[in-house]
């Protein structure tokens, strides 16, 4: 297998919901493993939380995510943004519509000074997305 680079997002108890949401947006195969699957001594709410999730989409995207393990502080911030770009206008607009629904739009998806259509939003899970549509 060749090397690859993909985002790995930390969540505070809602990794399952977020990863299932992203599967609804991008399609693909989602594999979710809980803390309880790997540690039979783990009980209660933590046993059902996601230790590792991986979404592999038909377009070749890979997105990983997990709930923070016990004892690890969840510190969301503005130090990561996920960027989607390409020239498939309909596909990227579809992603934009799904990701921005229930979230916050910082930059509306519209033609920009550099000639591309661009938008920036934060989804309902607090993840910032950039969508850039170039001409085919």
Secondary structure as UniProt FT lines:
FT   STRAND          8..11
FT   HELIX           15..26
FT   STRAND          29..34
FT   HELIX           35..38
FT   TURN            40..41
FT   HELIX           44..48
FT   STRAND          50..56
FT   TURN            58..59
FT   STRAND          62..67
FT   TURN            70..71
FT   STRAND          81..86
FT   HELIX           89..100
FT   TURN            101..102
FT   STRAND          104..111
FT   TURN            113..114
FT   STRAND          117..122
FT   TURN            124..125
FT   STRAND          128..133
//
